């Protein structure tokens, strides 16, 4: 069996890559099976047989489904299994996890430019000037729609750690960093900015208003 790992903090690009793999598999007439049922172990799914095609294409988008036992079983049976297993993760997969499974045939990591992280980290009350400067520098090379989507996801994470930090599934260092930034916002203010972003997104799609101008206004008025 071939194992392909797609991961990295640029989850938009890694997910697009996943879709390309799926499209190619479909064009080749392969049987595609997504692994998501927690009532069945990953080893059970991979060892099951198919009446339709000898070559199967498995997609797993939740690495927590691969238990220690599954990893050990895979290492023993990898050469006996047919097909391809694509493991997708929204974020960076740890070296510990990669060591727990057979050496992947291919690993593709998609990283965000450092400037994007600088912009996201600058998004807090009192840092409007710096945030605007970084935003405009960033959009010289990156589409505003891409930056906007990342900011919306980042603010969702900040709101998440404010309201239910124990359920946030990120590494402790990441949760700590998000918590530190989230504490700079009053809960109601963060919620209001998220609503403003949603309104800006709708306006940019239903009128002639420019998304960058709308985001400029939000930063200048909400982070002052």
C-alpha positions in Angstrom: 0.0 0.0 0.0 1.1 3.5 -0.8 0.7 6.2 1.9 0.5 9.8 1.0 0.5 12.5 3.7 -0.8 16.0 3.1 -0.5 18.5 5.9 0.7 22.0 6.9 -0.6 25.3 8.2 -1.7 26.3 4.7 -4.8 24.1 4.8 -6.5 25.7 1.9 -3.7 24.6 -0.5 -3.3 21.2 1.1 -7.1 20.6 0.8 -7.0 21.6 -2.9 -4.2 19.1 -3.3 -6.4 16.4 -1.7 -9.2 17.2 -4.1 -6.8 16.8 -7.1 -5.7 13.4 -5.8 -9.4 12.4 -5.5 -10.2 13.7 -9.0 -7.3 11.7 -10.5 -8.5 8.6 -8.6 -12.0 9.0 -10.0 -10.7 9.5 -13.5 -8.9 6.1 -13.2 -12.1 4.4 -12.0 -10.7 3.7 -8.5 -13.1 2.9 -5.6 -12.8 5.8 -3.2 -13.6 5.2 0.4 -13.4 7.9 3.1 -12.5 6.7 6.6 -14.6 8.4 9.2 -16.6 5.8 11.0 -15.3 5.6 14.6 -17.2 2.3 15.2 -14.6 0.6 12.9 -10.9 0.6 13.4 -8.7 1.9 10.5 -7.1 -1.5 10.3 -10.5 -3.1 9.8 -11.4 -0.7 7.0 -8.0 -1.1 5.2 -8.1 -4.9 5.4 -11.7 -5.3 4.1 -12.0 -6.6 0.6 -14.0 -5.2 -2.4 -16.0 -7.0 -5.0 -15.8 -4.2 -7.5 -12.1 -3.3 -7.9 -8.8 -4.7 -6.6 -7.3 -1.2 -6.3 -8.8 1.1 -3.7 -8.3 4.7 -2.7 -8.7 5.5 1.0 -9.0 9.1 2.3 -8.6 9.8 6.0 -9.1 13.4 7.3 -9.0 12.7 11.0 -5.6 11.4 12.2 -7.0 10.7 15.7 -8.7 7.7 14.1 -5.3 6.0 13.7 -4.6 4.5 17.1 -1.3 3.1 18.3 -2.6 -0.4 17.5 -3.5 0.7 13.9 0.0 2.1 13.4 1.7 -1.1 14.6 -0.7 -3.2 12.4 0.1 -1.0 9.4 3.8 -1.4 9.8 3.4 -5.2 9.8 0.9 -5.4 6.9 1.9 -2.5 4.7 3.5 -4.7 2.0 0.4 -7.0 1.9 -2.2 -4.3 1.4 -3.3 -3.0 -2.0 -4.3 0.5 -2.9 -3.5 4.0 -1.6 -4.1 5.7 1.7 -4.1 9.5 1.7 -3.9 11.1 5.1 -5.0 14.7 5.2 -4.5 17.0 8.3 -5.5 20.6 8.7 -2.3 21.7 10.3 1.2 20.4 10.8 1.5 16.7 11.7 4.0 16.0 14.4 7.1 13.8 13.9 5.8 11.5 16.6 2.7 10.7 14.6 4.8 10.2 11.4 7.0 7.7 13.3 3.9 5.8 14.5 3.0 4.7 10.9 5.0 3.2 8.1 7.3 5.6 6.2 4.9 7.4 3.8 5.5 7.0 0.0 5.1 10.8 -0.2 4.8 13.7 2.3 3.7 17.1 1.1 3.7 19.9 3.6 2.1 23.3 2.7 3.4 26.2 4.6 2.0 29.7 4.9 4.4 32.7 4.3 5.8 34.1 7.5 4.3 37.5 6.7 0.9 36.0 7.0 1.6 34.9 10.5 3.0 38.4 11.3 -0.3 39.9 10.1 -2.5 37.5 12.0 -0.5 38.0 15.2 -0.8 41.8 14.8 -4.6 41.7 14.8 -5.5 43.0 18.2 -6.8 46.3 19.7 -4.2 49.0 19.8 -2.1 47.7 16.9 -4.2 49.0 13.9 -1.3 50.9 12.3 0.9 47.8 12.2 -1.9 45.5 11.1 -2.8 47.8 8.2 0.9 48.1 7.1 1.3 44.3 7.1 -2.0 43.7 5.3 -1.1 45.9 2.4 2.4 44.5 2.2 0.9 41.0 2.3 -1.7 41.7 -0.5 1.0 42.8 -2.9 1.6 39.0 -3.5 -1.4 37.2 -2.0 -5.1 37.5 -3.0 -7.1 39.5 -0.6 -9.7 36.7 -0.6 -7.1 34.3 0.6 -5.9 36.6 3.4 -9.5 37.4 4.4 -10.3 33.7 4.7 -7.2 33.1 6.9 -8.1 36.0 9.1 -11.7 34.8 9.6 -10.4 31.3 10.6 -7.9 32.9 13.0 -10.5 35.0 14.7 -12.7 31.9 15.0 -9.9 30.2 16.8 -9.4 33.3 19.1 -13.1 33.2 19.9 -12.9 29.5 20.5 -10.2 29.7 23.1 -12.0 32.5 24.8 -15.1 30.4 25.3 -14.1 26.8 25.4 -10.3 26.5 25.6 -10.4 22.8 26.7 -12.0 21.7 23.5 -9.4 23.4 21.2 -7.6 20.5 19.4 -4.3 22.4 18.8 -0.9 21.7 20.4 -0.4 23.4 23.8 2.1 26.0 22.4 -0.5 27.0 19.8 -3.3 27.2 22.3 -1.1 29.3 24.6 -0.3 31.7 21.8 -4.0 32.0 20.8 -5.0 32.6 24.4 -2.5 35.3 24.9 -3.8 37.2 21.8 -7.5 36.5 22.6 -7.0 38.0 26.1 -6.4 41.4 24.4 -10.0 41.4 23.2 -13.1 41.8 25.2 -15.4 38.8 24.4 -18.1 41.1 22.9 -15.6 43.0 20.8 -14.2 39.9 19.2 -17.7 38.6 18.4 -18.5 42.0 16.9 -15.5 42.0 14.6 -16.3 38.4 13.5 -19.8 39.7 12.5 -18.3 42.7 10.7 -16.1 40.3 8.7 -19.1 38.3 7.7 -20.9 41.5 6.6 -17.9 42.6 4.6 -17.7 39.2 2.9 -21.4 39.5 1.8 -21.0 43.1 0.7 -17.9 42.3 -1.4 -19.9 39.5 -3.2 -23.2 41.3 -3.6 -22.1 44.9 -4.4 -19.2 46.8 -6.0 -17.5 47.4 -2.6 -13.8 46.3 -2.5 -12.9 43.6 0.0 -9.6 45.2 0.9 -11.2 48.6 1.5 -13.8 46.9 3.7 -11.1 45.2 5.7 -9.1 48.4 6.0 -12.1 50.1 7.5 -12.7 47.3 10.1 -9.0 47.4 11.2 -8.9 51.1 11.4 -12.1 51.4 13.4 -12.1 48.2 15.5 -8.4 48.0 16.4 -7.7 51.6 17.1 
